[in-house]
Amino acid sequence: MAQPAPAAWTDPREDIEWSVLMANGRLAPRAFADRAAAEAWARPDEGDRVVSFNRICECDS
């Protein structure tokens, strides 16, 4: 019986998520595919800021 191929390794430091920190101090209630999508949704004139974070680790590249 053949062994299944191991899953490809991905660097957890590269697992970045994008969100919007709204003016009320909460994160947006949705996920964004990339920074551009978060920027398109954010309302900077109302105090929103685009933020990035890594849910897996707090690691430096």
mmCIF file as Biopython writes it, N, C-alpha, C and O atoms, coordinates in Angstrom:
data_model
#
loop_
_atom_site.group_PDB
_atom_site.id
_atom_site.type_symbol
_atom_site.label_atom_id
_atom_site.label_alt_id
_atom_site.label_comp_id
_atom_site.label_asym_id
_atom_site.label_entity_id
_atom_site.label_seq_id
_atom_site.pdbx_PDB_ins_code
_atom_site.Cartn_x
_atom_site.Cartn_y
_atom_site.Cartn_z
_atom_site.occupancy
_atom_site.B_iso_or_equiv
_atom_site.auth_seq_id
_atom_site.auth_asym_id
_atom_site.pdbx_PDB_model_num
ATOM 1   N N  . MET A ? 1  ? 0.843   -1.178 0.000  1.0 0.0 1  A 1 
ATOM 2   C CA . MET A ? 1  ? 0.000   0.000  0.000  1.0 0.0 1  A 1 
ATOM 3   C C  . MET A ? 1  ? 0.891   1.245  0.000  1.0 0.0 1  A 1 
ATOM 4   O O  . MET A ? 1  ? 1.852   1.327  0.764  1.0 0.0 1  A 1 
ATOM 5   N N  . ALA A ? 2  ? 0.569   2.197  -0.848 1.0 0.0 2  A 1 
ATOM 6   C CA . ALA A ? 2  ? 1.384   3.411  -0.977 1.0 0.0 2  A 1 
ATOM 7   C C  . ALA A ? 2  ? 1.104   4.378  0.172  1.0 0.0 2  A 1 
ATOM 8   O O  . ALA A ? 2  ? -0.026  4.513  0.641  1.0 0.0 2  A 1 
ATOM 9   N N  . GLN A ? 3  ? 2.152   5.031  0.600  1.0 0.0 3  A 1 
ATOM 10  C CA . GLN A ? 3  ? 2.032   6.043  1.646  1.0 0.0 3  A 1 
ATOM 11  C C  . GLN A ? 3  ? 1.473   7.338  1.034  1.0 0.0 3  A 1 
ATOM 12  O O  . GLN A ? 3  ? 1.854   7.702  -0.079 1.0 0.0 3  A 1 
ATOM 13  N N  . PRO A ? 4  ? 0.586   8.029  1.737  1.0 0.0 4  A 1 
ATOM 14  C CA . PRO A ? 4  ? 0.102   9.310  1.216  1.0 0.0 4  A 1 
ATOM 15  C C  . PRO A ? 4  ? 1.234   10.336 1.233  1.0 0.0 4  A 1 
ATOM 16  O O  . PRO A ? 4  ? 2.108   10.305 2.099  1.0 0.0 4  A 1 
ATOM 17  N N  . ALA A ? 5  ? 1.198   11.225 0.277  1.0 0.0 5  A 1 
ATOM 18  C CA . ALA A ? 5  ? 2.220   12.268 0.196  1.0 0.0 5  A 1 
ATOM 19  C C  . ALA A ? 5  ? 2.048   13.235 1.370  1.0 0.0 5  A 1 
ATOM 20  O O  . ALA A ? 5  ? 0.924   13.608 1.707  1.0 0.0 5  A 1 
ATOM 21  N N  . PRO A ? 6  ? 3.148   13.637 1.987  1.0 0.0 6  A 1 
ATOM 22  C CA . PRO A ? 6  ? 3.025   14.595 3.096  1.0 0.0 6  A 1 
ATOM 23  C C  . PRO A ? 6  ? 2.536   15.948 2.576  1.0 0.0 6  A 1 
ATOM 24  O O  . PRO A ? 6  ? 2.794   16.333 1.435  1.0 0.0 6  A 1 
ATOM 25  N N  . ALA A ? 7  ? 1.832   16.643 3.441  1.0 0.0 7  A 1 
ATOM 26  C CA . ALA A ? 7  ? 1.328   17.970 3.066  1.0 0.0 7  A 1 
ATOM 27  C C  . ALA A ? 7  ? 2.503   18.928 2.900  1.0 0.0 7  A 1 
ATOM 28  O O  . ALA A ? 7  ? 3.519   18.813 3.584  1.0 0.0 7  A 1 
ATOM 29  N N  . ALA A ? 8  ? 2.345   19.858 1.995  1.0 0.0 8  A 1 
ATOM 30  C CA . ALA A ? 8  ? 3.394   20.851 1.767  1.0 0.0 8  A 1 
ATOM 31  C C  . ALA A ? 8  ? 3.505   21.761 2.991  1.0 0.0 8  A 1 
ATOM 32  O O  . ALA A ? 8  ? 2.499   22.206 3.544  1.0 0.0 8  A 1 
ATOM 33  N N  . TRP A ? 9  ? 4.738   22.028 3.399  1.0 0.0 9  A 1 
ATOM 34  C CA . TRP A ? 9  ? 4.969   22.883 4.558  1.0 0.0 9  A 1 
ATOM 35  C C  . TRP A ? 9  ? 4.810   24.340 4.149  1.0 0.0 9  A 1 
ATOM 36  O O  . TRP A ? 9  ? 5.283   24.754 3.091  1.0 0.0 9  A 1 
ATOM 37  N N  . THR A ? 10 ? 4.146   25.107 4.990  1.0 0.0 10 A 1 
ATOM 38  C CA . THR A ? 10 ? 4.050   26.547 4.774  1.0 0.0 10 A 1 
ATOM 39  C C  . THR A ? 10 ? 4.568   27.246 6.015  1.0 0.0 10 A 1 
ATOM 40  O O  . THR A ? 10 ? 4.358   26.781 7.135  1.0 0.0 10 A 1 
ATOM 41  N N  . ASP A ? 11 ? 5.228   28.339 5.817  1.0 0.0 11 A 1 
ATOM 42  C CA . ASP A ? 11 ? 5.822   29.102 6.907  1.0 0.0 11 A 1 
ATOM 43  C C  . ASP A ? 11 ? 4.724   29.850 7.651  1.0 0.0 11 A 1 
ATOM 44  O O  . ASP A ? 11 ? 4.048   30.677 7.040  1.0 0.0 11 A 1 
ATOM 45  N N  . PRO A ? 12 ? 4.516   29.601 8.938  1.0 0.0 12 A 1 
ATOM 46  C CA . PRO A ? 12 ? 3.447   30.273 9.678  1.0 0.0 12 A 1 
ATOM 47  C C  . PRO A ? 12 ? 3.634   31.785 9.763  1.0 0.0 12 A 1 
ATOM 48  O O  . PRO A ? 12 ? 2.671   32.516 9.995  1.0 0.0 12 A 1 
ATOM 49  N N  . ARG A ? 13 ? 4.861   32.255 9.576  1.0 0.0 13 A 1 
ATOM 50  C CA . ARG A ? 13 ? 5.101   33.703 9.601  1.0 0.0 13 A 1 
ATOM 51  C C  . ARG A ? 13 ? 4.466   34.397 8.406  1.0 0.0 13 A 1 
ATOM 52  O O  . ARG A ? 13 ? 4.282   35.614 8.415  1.0 0.0 13 A 1 
ATOM 53  N N  . GLU A ? 14 ? 4.134   33.629 7.384  1.0 0.0 14 A 1 
ATOM 54  C CA . GLU A ? 14 ? 3.538   34.199 6.178  1.0 0.0 14 A 1 
ATOM 55  C C  . GLU A ? 14 ? 2.019   34.097 6.163  1.0 0.0 14 A 1 
ATOM 56  O O  . GLU A ? 14 ? 1.385   34.494 5.185  1.0 0.0 14 A 1 
ATOM 57  N N  . ASP A ? 15 ? 1.431   33.575 7.221  1.0 0.0 15 A 1 
ATOM 58  C CA . ASP A ? 15 ? -0.017  33.429 7.309  1.0 0.0 15 A 1 
ATOM 59  C C  . ASP A ? 15 ? -0.611  34.717 7.895  1.0 0.0 15 A 1 
ATOM 60  O O  . ASP A ? 15 ? -1.013  34.760 9.058  1.0 0.0 15 A 1 
ATOM 61  N N  . ILE A ? 16 ? -0.653  35.746 7.074  1.0 0.0 16 A 1 
ATOM 62  C CA . ILE A ? 16 ? -1.091  37.071 7.494  1.0 0.0 16 A 1 
ATOM 63  C C  . ILE A ? 16 ? -2.563  37.268 7.138  1.0 0.0 16 A 1 
ATOM 64  O O  . ILE A ? 16 ? -3.004  36.923 6.042  1.0 0.0 16 A 1 
ATOM 65  N N  . GLU A ? 17 ? -3.309  37.826 8.082  1.0 0.0 17 A 1 
ATOM 66  C CA . GLU A ? 17 ? -4.711  38.157 7.841  1.0 0.0 17 A 1 
ATOM 67  C C  . GLU A ? 17 ? -4.875  39.667 7.872  1.0 0.0 17 A 1 
ATOM 68  O O  . GLU A ? 17 ? -4.143  40.372 8.566  1.0 0.0 17 A 1 
ATOM 69  N N  . TRP A ? 18 ? -5.829  40.142 7.123  1.0 0.0 18 A 1 
ATOM 70  C CA . TRP A ? 18 ? -6.108  41.578 7.040  1.0 0.0 18 A 1 
ATOM 71  C C  . TRP A ? 18 ? -7.483  41.854 7.611  1.0 0.0 18 A 1 
ATOM 72  O O  . TRP A ? 18 ? -8.425  41.090 7.401  1.0 0.0 18 A 1 
ATOM 73  N N  . SER A ? 19 ? -7.585  42.948 8.332  1.0 0.0 19 A 1 
ATOM 74  C CA . SER A ? 19 ? -8.866  43.351 8.886  1.0 0.0 19 A 1 
ATOM 75  C C  . SER A ? 19 ? -8.910  44.866 8.973  1.0 0.0 19 A 1 
ATOM 76  O O  . SER A ? 19 ? -7.970  45.556 8.580  1.0 0.0 19 A 1 
ATOM 77  N N  . VAL A ? 20 ? -10.007 45.361 9.488  1.0 0.0 20 A 1 
ATOM 78  C CA . VAL A ? 20 ? -10.176 46.799 9.689  1.0 0.0 20 A 1 
ATOM 79  C C  . VAL A ? 20 ? -10.468 47.015 11.164 1.0 0.0 20 A 1 
ATOM 80  O O  . VAL A ? 20 ? -11.408 46.440 11.713 1.0 0.0 20 A 1 
ATOM 81  N N  . LEU A ? 21 ? -9.662  47.843 11.796 1.0 0.0 21 A 1 
ATOM 82  C CA . LEU A ? 21 ? -9.918  48.258 13.159 1.0 0.0 21 A 1 
ATOM 83  C C  . LEU A ? 21 ? -10.812 49.486 13.058 1.0 0.0 21 A 1 
ATOM 84  O O  . LEU A ? 21 ? -10.386 50.565 12.644 1.0 0.0 21 A 1 
ATOM 85  N N  . MET A ? 22 ? -12.058 49.286 13.447 1.0 0.0 22 A 1 
ATOM 86  C CA . MET A ? 22 ? -13.036 50.360 13.302 1.0 0.0 22 A 1 
ATOM 87  C C  . MET A ? 22 ? -12.837 51.415 14.380 1.0 0.0 22 A 1 
ATOM 88  O O  . MET A ? 22 ? -12.183 51.172 15.394 1.0 0.0 22 A 1 
ATOM 89  N N  . ALA A ? 23 ? -13.400 52.571 14.150 1.0 0.0 23 A 1 
ATOM 90  C CA . ALA A ? 23 ? -13.244 53.700 15.060 1.0 0.0 23 A 1 
ATOM 91  C C  . ALA A ? 23 ? -13.727 53.371 16.469 1.0 0.0 23 A 1 
ATOM 92  O O  . ALA A ? 23 ? -13.266 53.986 17.431 1.0 0.0 23 A 1 
ATOM 93  N N  . ASN A ? 24 ? -14.639 52.421 16.611 1.0 0.0 24 A 1 
ATOM 94  C CA . ASN A ? 24 ? -15.156 52.057 17.941 1.0 0.0 24 A 1 
ATOM 95  C C  . ASN A ? 24 ? -14.236 51.084 18.681 1.0 0.0 24 A 1 
ATOM 96  O O  . ASN A ? 24 ? -14.563 50.647 19.784 1.0 0.0 24 A 1 
ATOM 97  N N  . GLY A ? 25 ? -13.083 50.737 18.080 1.0 0.0 25 A 1 
ATOM 98  C CA . GLY A ? 25 ? -12.115 49.860 18.725 1.0 0.0 25 A 1 
ATOM 99  C C  . GLY A ? 25 ? -12.312 48.382 18.447 1.0 0.0 25 A 1 
ATOM 100 O O  . GLY A ? 25 ? -11.558 47.558 18.966 1.0 0.0 25 A 1 
ATOM 101 N N  . ARG A ? 26 ? -13.291 48.027 17.652 1.0 0.0 26 A 1 
ATOM 102 C CA . ARG A ? 26 ? -13.549 46.617 17.325 1.0 0.0 26 A 1 
ATOM 103 C C  . ARG A ? 26 ? -13.044 46.298 15.928 1.0 0.0 26 A 1 
ATOM 104 O O  . ARG A ? 26 ? -12.948 47.167 15.061 1.0 0.0 26 A 1 
ATOM 105 N N  . LEU A ? 27 ? -12.720 45.007 15.735 1.0 0.0 27 A 1 
ATOM 106 C CA . LEU A ? 27 ? -12.354 44.564 14.393 1.0 0.0 27 A 1 
ATOM 107 C C  . LEU A ? 27 ? -13.610 44.411 13.550 1.0 0.0 27 A 1 
ATOM 108 O O  . LEU A ? 27 ? -14.688 44.120 14.068 1.0 0.0 27 A 1 
ATOM 109 N N  . ALA A ? 28 ? -13.461 44.606 12.267 1.0 0.0 28 A 1 
ATOM 110 C CA . ALA A ? 28 ? -14.578 44.439 11.342 1.0 0.0 28 A 1 
ATOM 111 C C  . ALA A ? 28 ? -15.147 43.031 11.475 1.0 0.0 28 A 1 
ATOM 112 O O  . ALA A ? 28 ? -14.397 42.084 11.716 1.0 0.0 28 A 1 
ATOM 113 N N  . PRO A ? 29 ? -16.456 42.879 11.322 1.0 0.0 29 A 1 
ATOM 114 C CA . PRO A ? 29 ? -17.085 41.565 11.488 1.0 0.0 29 A 1 
ATOM 115 C C  . PRO A ? 29 ? -16.972 40.673 10.255 1.0 0.0 29 A 1 
ATOM 116 O O  . PRO A ? 29 ? -17.885 39.901 9.962  1.0 0.0 29 A 1 
ATOM 117 N N  . ARG A ? 30 ? -15.865 40.774 9.537  1.0 0.0 30 A 1 
ATOM 118 C CA . ARG A ? 30 ? -15.639 39.940 8.354  1.0 0.0 30 A 1 
ATOM 119 C C  . ARG A ? 30 ? -14.161 39.837 8.078  1.0 0.0 30 A 1 
ATOM 120 O O  . ARG A ? 30 ? -13.369 40.607 8.622  1.0 0.0 30 A 1 
ATOM 121 N N  . ALA A ? 31 ? -13.779 38.897 7.240  1.0 0.0 31 A 1 
ATOM 122 C CA . ALA A ? 31 ? -12.388 38.698 6.841  1.0 0.0 31 A 1 
ATOM 123 C C  . ALA A ? 31 ? -12.154 39.305 5.468  1.0 0.0 31 A 1 
ATOM 124 O O  . ALA A ? 31 ? -13.085 39.450 4.676  1.0 0.0 31 A 1 
ATOM 125 N N  . PHE A ? 32 ? -10.911 39.655 5.192  1.0 0.0 32 A 1 
ATOM 126 C CA . PHE A ? 32 ? -10.553 40.237 3.896  1.0 0.0 32 A 1 
ATOM 127 C C  . PHE A ? 32 ? -9.458  39.406 3.258  1.0 0.0 32 A 1 
ATOM 128 O O  . PHE A ? 32 ? -8.556  38.928 3.945  1.0 0.0 32 A 1 
ATOM 129 N N  . ALA A ? 33 ? -9.530  39.233 1.957  1.0 0.0 33 A 1 
ATOM 130 C CA . ALA A ? 33 ? -8.571  38.403 1.235  1.0 0.0 33 A 1 
ATOM 131 C C  . ALA A ? 33 ? -7.188  39.039 1.184  1.0 0.0 33 A 1 
ATOM 132 O O  . ALA A ? 33 ? -6.178  38.335 1.159  1.0 0.0 33 A 1 
ATOM 133 N N  . ASP A ? 34 ? -7.140  40.362 1.168  1.0 0.0 34 A 1 
ATOM 134 C CA . ASP A ? 34 ? -5.863  41.058 1.086  1.0 0.0 34 A 1 
ATOM 135 C C  . ASP A ? 34 ? -6.024  42.500 1.572  1.0 0.0 34 A 1 
ATOM 136 O O  . ASP A ? 34 ? -7.125  42.941 1.902  1.0 0.0 34 A 1 
ATOM 137 N N  . ARG A ? 35 ? -4.908  43.218 1.608  1.0 0.0 35 A 1 
ATOM 138 C CA . ARG A ? 35 ? -4.927  44.601 2.102  1.0 0.0 35 A 1 
ATOM 139 C C  . ARG A ? 35 ? -5.836  45.482 1.253  1.0 0.0 35 A 1 
ATOM 140 O O  . ARG A ? 35 ? -6.558  46.326 1.784  1.0 0.0 35 A 1 
ATOM 141 N N  . ALA A ? 36 ? -5.802  45.290 -0.058 1.0 0.0 36 A 1 
ATOM 142 C CA . ALA A ? 36 ? -6.612  46.123 -0.954 1.0 0.0 36 A 1 
ATOM 143 C C  . ALA A ? 36 ? -8.103  45.977 -0.637 1.0 0.0 36 A 1 
ATOM 144 O O  . ALA A ? 36 ? -8.836  46.966 -0.642 1.0 0.0 36 A 1 
ATOM 145 N N  . ALA A ? 37 ? -8.552  44.763 -0.366 1.0 0.0 37 A 1 
ATOM 146 C CA . ALA A ? 37 ? -9.965  44.537 -0.038 1.0 0.0 37 A 1 
ATOM 147 C C  . ALA A ? 37 ? -10.320 45.217 1.285  1.0 0.0 37 A 1 
ATOM 148 O O  . ALA A ? 37 ? -11.395 45.802 1.416  1.0 0.0 37 A 1 
ATOM 149 N N  . ALA A ? 38 ? -9.420  45.140 2.259  1.0 0.0 38 A 1 
ATOM 150 C CA . ALA A ? 38 ? -9.664  45.801 3.548  1.0 0.0 38 A 1 
ATOM 151 C C  . ALA A ? 38 ? -9.708  47.311 3.381  1.0 0.0 38 A 1 
ATOM 152 O O  . ALA A ? 38 ? -10.558 47.975 3.974  1.0 0.0 38 A 1 
ATOM 153 N N  . GLU A ? 39 ? -8.798  47.861 2.579  1.0 0.0 39 A 1 
ATOM 154 C CA . GLU A ? 39 ? -8.779  49.304 2.340  1.0 0.0 39 A 1 
ATOM 155 C C  . GLU A ? 39 ? -10.044 49.769 1.626  1.0 0.0 39 A 1 
ATOM 156 O O  . GLU A ? 39 ? -10.548 50.858 1.900  1.0 0.0 39 A 1 
ATOM 157 N N  . ALA A ? 40 ? -10.557 48.952 0.716  1.0 0.0 40 A 1 
ATOM 158 C CA . ALA A ? 40 ? -11.780 49.323 -0.005 1.0 0.0 40 A 1 
ATOM 159 C C  . ALA A ? 40 ? -12.989 49.354 0.927  1.0 0.0 40 A 1 
ATOM 160 O O  . ALA A ? 40 ? -13.917 50.133 0.711  1.0 0.0 40 A 1 
ATOM 161 N N  . TRP A ? 41 ? -12.986 48.519 1.952  1.0 0.0 41 A 1 
ATOM 162 C CA . TRP A ? 41 ? -14.106 48.437 2.892  1.0 0.0 41 A 1 
ATOM 163 C C  . TRP A ? 41 ? -14.018 49.491 3.996  1.0 0.0 41 A 1 
ATOM 164 O O  . TRP A ? 41 ? -15.038 49.977 4.484  1.0 0.0 41 A 1 
ATOM 165 N N  . ALA A ? 42 ? -12.795 49.835 4.380  1.0 0.0 42 A 1 
ATOM 166 C CA . ALA A ? 42 ? -12.581 50.754 5.506  1.0 0.0 42 A 1 
ATOM 167 C C  . ALA A ? 42 ? -13.070 52.167 5.184  1.0 0.0 42 A 1 
ATOM 168 O O  . ALA A ? 42 ? -13.146 52.580 4.026  1.0 0.0 42 A 1 
ATOM 169 N N  . ARG A ? 43 ? -13.393 52.880 6.245  1.0 0.0 43 A 1 
ATOM 170 C CA . ARG A ? 43 ? -13.791 54.281 6.140  1.0 0.0 43 A 1 
ATOM 171 C C  . ARG A ? 43 ? -12.798 55.119 6.954  1.0 0.0 43 A 1 
ATOM 172 O O  . ARG A ? 43 ? -13.073 55.465 8.103  1.0 0.0 43 A 1 
ATOM 173 N N  . PRO A ? 44 ? -11.651 55.441 6.359  1.0 0.0 44 A 1 
ATOM 174 C CA . PRO A ? 44 ? -10.628 56.177 7.107  1.0 0.0 44 A 1 
ATOM 175 C C  . PRO A ? 44 ? -11.106 57.551 7.572  1.0 0.0 44 A 1 
ATOM 176 O O  . PRO A ? 44 ? -10.637 58.056 8.592  1.0 0.0 44 A 1 
ATOM 177 N N  . ASP A ? 45 ? -12.028 58.153 6.838  1.0 0.0 45 A 1 
ATOM 178 C CA . ASP A ? 45 ? -12.557 59.456 7.238  1.0 0.0 45 A 1 
ATOM 179 C C  . ASP A ? 45 ? -13.367 59.363 8.536  1.0 0.0 45 A 1 
ATOM 180 O O  . ASP A ? 45 ? -13.604 60.376 9.194  1.0 0.0 45 A 1 
ATOM 181 N N  . GLU A ? 46 ? -13.791 58.145 8.901  1.0 0.0 46 A 1 
ATOM 182 C CA . GLU A ? 46 ? -14.530 57.930 10.146 1.0 0.0 46 A 1 
ATOM 183 C C  . GLU A ? 46 ? -13.644 57.343 11.241 1.0 0.0 46 A 1 
ATOM 184 O O  . GLU A ? 46 ? -14.126 57.042 12.334 1.0 0.0 46 A 1 
ATOM 185 N N  . GLY A ? 47 ? -12.342 57.176 10.952 1.0 0.0 47 A 1 
ATOM 186 C CA . GLY A ? 47 ? -11.408 56.673 11.957 1.0 0.0 47 A 1 
ATOM 187 C C  . GLY A ? 47 ? -11.009 55.222 11.813 1.0 0.0 47 A 1 
ATOM 188 O O  . GLY A ? 47 ? -10.275 54.710 12.658 1.0 0.0 47 A 1 
ATOM 189 N N  . ASP A ? 48 ? -11.468 54.532 10.767 1.0 0.0 48 A 1 
ATOM 190 C CA . ASP A ? 48 ? -11.090 53.133 10.559 1.0 0.0 48 A 1 
ATOM 191 C C  . ASP A ? 48 ? -9.629  53.042 10.120 1.0 0.0 48 A 1 
ATOM 192 O O  . ASP A ? 48 ? -9.115  53.925 9.434  1.0 0.0 48 A 1 
ATOM 193 N N  . ARG A ? 49 ? -8.962  51.942 10.536 1.0 0.0 49 A 1 
ATOM 194 C CA . ARG A ? 49 ? -7.581  51.672 10.129 1.0 0.0 49 A 1 
ATOM 195 C C  . ARG A ? 49 ? -7.454  50.236 9.665  1.0 0.0 49 A 1 
ATOM 196 O O  . ARG A ? 49 ? -8.019  49.328 10.274 1.0 0.0 49 A 1 
ATOM 197 N N  . VAL A ? 50 ? -6.713  50.028 8.585  1.0 0.0 50 A 1 
ATOM 198 C CA . VAL A ? 50 ? -6.433  48.677 8.111  1.0 0.0 50 A 1 
ATOM 199 C C  . VAL A ? 50 ? -5.301  48.120 8.964  1.0 0.0 50 A 1 
ATOM 200 O O  . VAL A ? 50 ? -4.291  48.789 9.184  1.0 0.0 50 A 1 
ATOM 201 N N  . VAL A ? 51 ? -5.477  46.883 9.445  1.0 0.0 51 A 1 
ATOM 202 C CA . VAL A ? 51 ? -4.476  46.226 10.277 1.0 0.0 51 A 1 
ATOM 203 C C  . VAL A ? 51 ? -4.186  44.828 9.742  1.0 0.0 51 A 1 
ATOM 204 O O  . VAL A ? 51 ? -5.027  44.208 9.093  1.0 0.0 51 A 1 
ATOM 205 N N  . SER A ? 52 ? -2.992  44.352 10.024 1.0 0.0 52 A 1 
ATOM 206 C CA . SER A ? 52 ? -2.627  42.982 9.662  1.0 0.0 52 A 1 
ATOM 207 C C  . SER A ? 52 ? -2.165  42.279 10.924 1.0 0.0 52 A 1 
ATOM 208 O O  . SER A ? 52 ? -1.626  42.901 11.840 1.0 0.0 52 A 1 
ATOM 209 N N  . PHE A ? 53 ? -2.384  40.967 10.958 1.0 0.0 53 A 1 
ATOM 210 C CA . PHE A ? 53 ? -1.972  40.186 12.115 1.0 0.0 53 A 1 
ATOM 211 C C  . PHE A ? 53 ? -1.827  38.728 11.713 1.0 0.0 53 A 1 
ATOM 212 O O  . PHE A ? 53 ? -2.272  38.308 10.645 1.0 0.0 53 A 1 
ATOM 213 N N  . ASN A ? 54 ? -1.205  37.984 12.582 1.0 0.0 54 A 1 
ATOM 214 C CA . ASN A ? 54 ? -0.982  36.568 12.371 1.0 0.0 54 A 1 
ATOM 215 C C  . ASN A ? 54 ? -1.637  35.834 13.525 1.0 0.0 54 A 1 
ATOM 216 O O  . ASN A ? 54 ? -1.193  35.971 14.665 1.0 0.0 54 A 1 
ATOM 217 N N  . ARG A ? 55 ? -2.678  35.058 13.264 1.0 0.0 55 A 1 
ATOM 218 C CA . ARG A ? 55 ? -3.402  34.337 14.323 1.0 0.0 55 A 1 
ATOM 219 C C  . ARG A ? 55 ? -2.614  33.156 14.872 1.0 0.0 55 A 1 
ATOM 220 O O  . ARG A ? 55 ? -2.898  32.678 15.971 1.0 0.0 55 A 1 
ATOM 221 N N  . ILE A ? 56 ? -1.626  32.682 14.115 1.0 0.0 56 A 1 
ATOM 222 C CA . ILE A ? 56 ? -0.891  31.497 14.523 1.0 0.0 56 A 1 
ATOM 223 C C  . ILE A ? 56 ? 0.216   31.840 15.511 1.0 0.0 56 A 1 
ATOM 224 O O  . ILE A ? 56 ? 0.374   31.164 16.527 1.0 0.0 56 A 1 
ATOM 225 N N  . CYS A ? 57 ? 0.976   32.878 15.220 1.0 0.0 57 A 1 
ATOM 226 C CA . CYS A ? 57 ? 2.107   33.190 16.100 1.0 0.0 57 A 1 
ATOM 227 C C  . CYS A ? 57 ? 2.406   34.687 16.073 1.0 0.0 57 A 1 
ATOM 228 O O  . CYS A ? 57 ? 2.018   35.408 15.154 1.0 0.0 57 A 1 
ATOM 229 N N  . GLU A ? 58 ? 3.097   35.117 17.095 1.0 0.0 58 A 1 
ATOM 230 C CA . GLU A ? 58 ? 3.629   36.468 17.126 1.0 0.0 58 A 1 
ATOM 231 C C  . GLU A ? 58 ? 5.109   36.308 16.804 1.0 0.0 58 A 1 
ATOM 232 O O  . GLU A ? 58 ? 5.945   36.241 17.705 1.0 0.0 58 A 1 
ATOM 233 N N  . CYS A ? 59 ? 5.425   36.247 15.516 1.0 0.0 59 A 1 
ATOM 234 C CA . CYS A ? 59 ? 6.788   35.946 15.129 1.0 0.0 59 A 1 
ATOM 235 C C  . CYS A ? 59 ? 7.319   36.998 14.164 1.0 0.0 59 A 1 
ATOM 236 O O  . CYS A ? 59 ? 6.572   37.571 13.371 1.0 0.0 59 A 1 
ATOM 237 N N  . ASP A ? 60 ? 8.602   37.235 14.245 1.0 0.0 60 A 1 
ATOM 238 C CA . ASP A ? 60 ? 9.266   38.159 13.331 1.0 0.0 60 A 1 
ATOM 239 C C  . ASP A ? 60 ? 9.791   37.379 12.142 1.0 0.0 60 A 1 
ATOM 240 O O  . ASP A ? 60 ? 10.221  36.233 12.269 1.0 0.0 60 A 1 
ATOM 241 N N  . SER A ? 61 ? 9.749   38.011 11.003 1.0 0.0 61 A 1 
ATOM 242 C CA . SER A ? 61 ? 10.255  37.352 9.794  1.0 0.0 61 A 1 
ATOM 243 C C  . SER A ? 61 ? 11.755  37.279 9.787  1.0 0.0 61 A 1 
ATOM 244 O O  . SER A ? 61 ? 12.343  36.754 8.841  1.0 0.0 61 A 1 
#
